[in-house]
């Protein structure tokens, strides 16, 4: 029989591990300065695997497996890997390999929605001996013309928006449905994290100043669950960028003989009413 003290120590240890995980949530960033554009213009992407609320540490990225673009006009998927270039990204704690991508104006010239998708190489989290692969989406709109922002992209895992990801007022809510192989995932675990440091993209670094001070570590990345239909509703209490990640929802569970967590990530932008 397990001694009560041993059981209590085990529970405390599990709680501490959980709090550490929440405080150090991994997020694949797919960042541009703005997602609601008046007209088509060149886009500069920062592709960084990091902890956005804390501004680091940043994890080393290998060459992404895929980086693509789909527009509302024609729906043809365009391979953007030729525009990726490795950089050394300076976080508040370390420097690690990330990527930049300079997308020419011709790609985003048409009015309407432009969906960007990143499929990274799985990352080995050595502390947990598990691989993490985060399929990440970002939607850019040109000219306010609605388009295909709500259409699934046929990914193994993804977050399908039910609200426009680029047109959100501060204080509103954002709704989406979590999908795996195109089907809703009931009660999926979801983490939400605020990009809490300026992205100095020309210098490949995060700003040192934190916009928000968390009262306690569990506020760094907040958690919720999808409902029985796989739908999530997320509050957006502050202007800026919010990362939403549905965790370990893929049907592929191993990579190179180790456990694999396939996560779906979507970035949304909120703006103040002025």
ROKOLNU-881081 format. One line per field, with one value per residue (C-alpha): residue number from 1; residue in three letters; x, y, z. Coordinates in nm, 3 decimals. Layout:
num <- NUM_...;
residu <- ALA_...;
c1 <- X_...;
c2 <- Y_...;
c3 <- Z_...;
***
This chain:
num <- 1_2_3_4_5_6_7_8_9_10_11_12_13_14_15_16_17_18_19_20_21_22_23_24_25_26_27_28_29_30_31_32_33_34_35_36_37_38_39_40_41_42_43_44_45_46_47_48_49_50_51_52_53_54_55_56_57_58_59_60_61_62_63_64_65_66_67_68_69_70_71_72_73_74_75_76_77_78_79_80_81_82_83_84_85_86_87_88_89_90_91_92_93_94_95_96_97_98_99_100_101_102_103_104_105_106_107_108_109_110_111_112_113_114_115_116_117_118_119_120_121_122_123_124_125_126_127_128_129_130_131_132_133_134_135_136_137_138_139_140_141_142_143_144_145_146_147_148_149_150_151_152_153_154_155_156_157_158_159_160_161_162_163_164_165_166_167_168_169_170_171_172_173_174_175_176_177_178_179_180_181_182_183_184_185_186_187_188_189_190_191_192_193_194_195_196_197_198_199_200_201_202_203_204_205_206_207_208_209_210_211_212_213_214_215_216_217_218_219_220_221_222_223_224_225_226_227_228_229_230_231_232_233_234_235_236_237_238_239_240_241_242_243_244_245_246_247_248_249_250_251_252_253_254_255_256_257_258_259_260_261_262_263_264_265_266_267_268_269_270_271_272_273_274;
residu <- UNK_UNK_UNK_UNK_UNK_UNK_UNK_UNK_UNK_UNK_UNK_UNK_UNK_UNK_UNK_UNK_UNK_UNK_UNK_UNK_UNK_UNK_UNK_UNK_UNK_UNK_UNK_UNK_UNK_UNK_UNK_UNK_UNK_UNK_UNK_UNK_UNK_UNK_UNK_UNK_UNK_UNK_UNK_UNK_UNK_UNK_UNK_UNK_UNK_UNK_UNK_UNK_UNK_UNK_UNK_UNK_UNK_UNK_UNK_UNK_UNK_UNK_UNK_UNK_UNK_UNK_UNK_UNK_UNK_UNK_UNK_UNK_UNK_UNK_UNK_UNK_UNK_UNK_UNK_UNK_UNK_UNK_UNK_UNK_UNK_UNK_UNK_UNK_UNK_UNK_UNK_UNK_UNK_UNK_UNK_UNK_UNK_UNK_UNK_UNK_UNK_UNK_UNK_UNK_UNK_UNK_UNK_UNK_UNK_UNK_UNK_UNK_UNK_UNK_UNK_UNK_UNK_UNK_UNK_UNK_UNK_UNK_UNK_UNK_UNK_UNK_UNK_UNK_UNK_UNK_UNK_UNK_UNK_UNK_UNK_UNK_UNK_UNK_UNK_UNK_UNK_UNK_UNK_UNK_UNK_UNK_UNK_UNK_UNK_UNK_UNK_UNK_UNK_UNK_UNK_UNK_UNK_UNK_UNK_UNK_UNK_UNK_UNK_UNK_UNK_UNK_UNK_UNK_UNK_UNK_UNK_UNK_UNK_UNK_UNK_UNK_UNK_UNK_UNK_UNK_UNK_UNK_UNK_UNK_UNK_UNK_UNK_UNK_UNK_UNK_UNK_UNK_UNK_UNK_UNK_UNK_UNK_UNK_UNK_UNK_UNK_UNK_UNK_UNK_UNK_UNK_UNK_UNK_UNK_UNK_UNK_UNK_UNK_UNK_UNK_UNK_UNK_UNK_UNK_UNK_UNK_UNK_UNK_UNK_UNK_UNK_UNK_UNK_UNK_UNK_UNK_UNK_UNK_UNK_UNK_UNK_UNK_UNK_UNK_UNK_UNK_UNK_UNK_UNK_UNK_UNK_UNK_UNK_UNK_UNK_UNK_UNK_UNK_UNK_UNK_UNK_UNK_UNK_UNK_UNK_UNK_UNK_UNK_UNK_UNK_UNK_UNK_UNK_UNK_UNK_UNK_UNK_UNK_UNK;
c1 <- 0.000_0.128_0.222_0.009_0.318_0.460_0.128_0.117_0.474_0.384_0.080_0.282_0.550_0.287_0.139_0.479_0.547_0.213_0.278_0.621_0.470_0.209_0.473_0.698_0.448_0.608_0.456_0.546_0.536_0.440_0.462_0.400_0.351_-0.012_-0.279_-0.535_-0.383_-0.531_-0.350_-0.110_0.246_0.561_0.540_0.829_0.778_0.952_0.928_1.039_0.977_0.967_0.778_0.602_0.483_0.826_1.016_1.218_1.390_1.383_1.428_1.647_1.442_1.540_1.438_1.056_0.894_0.645_0.559_0.270_0.018_-0.341_-0.550_-0.923_-0.862_-0.817_-0.733_-0.404_-0.145_0.190_0.513_0.698_0.998_1.226_1.179_1.284_1.630_1.785_1.873_2.001_1.712_1.796_1.541_1.562_1.742_1.931_2.010_1.887_1.820_1.492_1.376_1.281_1.085_1.049_0.732_0.706_0.407_0.301_0.201_-0.038_-0.151_-0.507_-0.781_-0.924_-0.782_-0.438_-0.376_-0.020_0.062_0.383_0.467_0.785_1.016_0.934_1.136_1.279_1.199_1.482_1.350_1.038_1.193_0.904_0.881_0.661_0.529_0.306_0.114_0.070_-0.168_-0.190_-0.452_-0.378_-0.653_-0.609_-0.858_-1.127_-1.270_-1.386_-1.260_-1.160_-1.054_-1.290_-1.190_-0.994_-0.657_-0.654_-0.383_-0.339_-0.428_-0.559_-0.773_-1.054_-1.164_-1.530_-1.441_-1.217_-0.865_-0.761_-1.068_-1.098_-1.163_-0.993_-1.230_-1.416_-1.410_-1.270_-1.433_-1.290_-1.319_-1.032_-0.982_-0.777_-0.786_-1.072_-1.295_-1.379_-1.187_-1.418_-1.270_-0.930_-0.686_-0.606_-0.343_-0.359_-0.058_-0.006_0.293_0.424_0.739_0.791_0.919_1.218_1.216_1.495_1.727_1.606_1.522_1.251_1.234_1.344_1.034_0.738_0.401_0.226_0.341_0.175_0.058_0.154_0.314_-0.012_-0.111_0.178_-0.018_-0.383_-0.563_-0.911_-1.087_-1.298_-1.660_-1.820_-1.826_-1.460_-1.550_-1.343_-1.423_-1.126_-1.135_-0.903_-0.854_-0.561_-0.459_-0.184_-0.110_-0.265_-0.143_-0.392_-0.261_-0.462_-0.231_-0.151_-0.453_-0.287_-0.333_0.042_0.178_0.544_0.848_1.187_1.078_0.970_0.630_0.507_0.269_0.109_-0.037_-0.247_-0.160_-0.347_-0.244_-0.503_-0.462_-0.674_-0.700_-0.816_-1.118_-1.000;
c2 <- 0.000_0.347_0.557_0.877_1.095_0.930_0.979_1.345_1.400_1.244_1.469_1.779_1.679_1.630_1.971_2.135_1.967_2.087_2.443_2.439_2.317_2.593_2.855_2.726_2.655_2.603_2.803_2.805_3.168_3.272_3.649_3.946_4.303_4.331_4.097_4.356_4.541_4.823_4.698_4.423_4.478_4.273_4.069_3.999_3.685_3.579_3.202_3.130_2.839_3.000_3.099_3.419_3.546_3.521_3.620_3.300_3.068_2.997_2.644_2.549_2.497_2.267_2.347_2.345_2.065_2.300_2.670_2.754_3.019_2.990_3.287_3.331_3.369_3.028_2.850_2.720_2.635_2.803_2.664_2.943_2.747_2.926_3.245_3.093_3.178_3.076_3.341_3.342_3.470_3.644_3.584_3.726_3.409_3.262_3.267_2.988_2.909_3.046_3.161_3.477_3.495_3.796_3.739_3.961_4.183_3.973_3.689_3.902_4.149_4.013_4.148_3.911_3.648_3.489_3.180_3.095_2.749_2.622_2.256_2.245_1.951_1.779_1.922_1.691_1.823_1.650_1.715_1.512_1.292_1.371_1.526_1.832_1.932_2.239_2.293_2.669_2.899_3.274_3.458_3.796_4.005_4.266_4.548_4.424_4.189_3.865_3.536_3.186_3.254_2.985_2.707_2.410_2.354_1.975_1.952_1.654_1.893_2.248_2.514_2.619_2.979_3.054_3.424_3.630_3.593_3.939_4.145_4.130_4.412_4.409_4.266_4.051_3.675_3.452_3.121_2.824_2.448_2.206_1.952_1.634_1.477_1.714_1.602_1.795_1.692_1.687_1.823_1.899_2.063_2.418_2.667_3.041_3.270_3.643_3.773_3.983_4.133_4.349_4.161_4.355_4.168_4.361_4.273_3.913_3.966_4.017_4.347_4.335_4.513_4.296_4.457_4.259_4.126_3.797_3.781_3.412_3.156_2.993_3.321_3.295_3.043_2.995_2.667_2.559_2.270_2.248_2.149_1.824_1.958_2.063_2.433_2.679_3.035_3.252_3.596_3.866_4.108_4.302_4.435_4.246_3.890_3.580_3.227_2.942_2.584_2.261_2.003_1.644_1.593_1.419_1.053_1.011_0.944_0.849_0.990_0.820_0.577_0.845_0.993_1.270_1.551_1.698_2.037_2.283_2.653_2.959_3.321_3.597_3.972_4.202_4.581_4.859_5.068_5.427;
c3 <- 0.000_-0.090_0.210_0.231_0.245_-0.068_-0.247_-0.143_-0.262_-0.598_-0.635_-0.550_-0.802_-1.071_-0.994_-1.018_-1.351_-1.479_-1.365_-1.527_-1.854_-1.845_-1.772_-2.052_-2.332_-2.672_-2.958_-3.324_-3.433_-3.786_-3.747_-3.970_-3.854_-3.966_-4.102_-4.219_-4.514_-4.720_-5.030_-5.127_-5.008_-4.945_-4.625_-4.391_-4.181_-3.863_-3.814_-3.458_-3.219_-2.878_-2.563_-2.673_-2.336_-2.173_-2.487_-2.472_-2.457_-2.829_-2.965_-3.260_-3.578_-3.860_-4.217_-4.230_-4.426_-4.589_-4.608_-4.837_-4.940_-5.062_-5.175_-5.224_-5.597_-5.754_-5.431_-5.570_-5.306_-5.369_-5.224_-5.040_-4.912_-5.159_-4.956_-4.623_-4.494_-4.161_-3.904_-3.549_-3.340_-3.012_-2.739_-2.388_-2.276_-2.571_-2.941_-3.169_-3.534_-3.669_-4.013_-4.197_-4.520_-4.750_-4.953_-5.264_-5.327_-5.625_-5.392_-5.186_-5.453_-5.498_-5.275_-5.015_-4.784_-4.798_-4.586_-4.487_-4.351_-4.191_-4.135_-3.926_-3.875_-3.542_-3.252_-2.985_-2.638_-2.454_-2.103_-2.180_-2.453_-2.687_-3.033_-3.093_-3.434_-3.459_-3.784_-3.787_-3.977_-4.029_-4.236_-4.400_-4.560_-4.833_-4.885_-4.647_-4.910_-4.743_-4.877_-4.772_-4.412_-4.275_-4.515_-4.375_-4.538_-4.528_-4.262_-4.029_-3.746_-3.767_-3.606_-3.841_-3.770_-3.706_-3.664_-3.891_-3.749_-3.872_-3.766_-3.388_-3.143_-2.806_-2.547_-2.797_-2.838_-3.108_-3.204_-3.391_-3.423_-3.361_-3.642_-3.684_-4.031_-4.111_-3.823_-3.503_-3.191_-2.887_-2.564_-2.717_-2.476_-2.588_-2.473_-2.538_-2.511_-2.567_-2.763_-2.479_-2.633_-2.939_-3.243_-3.377_-3.702_-3.875_-3.585_-3.543_-3.179_-2.918_-2.732_-2.370_-2.235_-2.134_-2.209_-1.935_-1.598_-1.504_-1.141_-1.128_-1.361_-1.470_-1.641_-1.889_-2.096_-2.014_-2.081_-2.181_-2.355_-2.668_-2.622_-2.742_-3.100_-3.091_-3.072_-2.869_-2.761_-2.667_-2.504_-2.640_-2.349_-2.496_-2.837_-3.014_-3.110_-2.954_-3.024_-2.993_-2.978_-2.970_-2.815_-2.913_-3.140_-3.435_-3.520_-3.580_-3.233_-3.288_-3.469_-3.482_-3.213_-2.966_-2.874_-3.106_-3.013_-3.326_-3.233_-3.433_-3.397_-3.520_-3.466_-3.437_-3.403_-3.184_-3.218_-2.987_-3.080_-3.122;
***
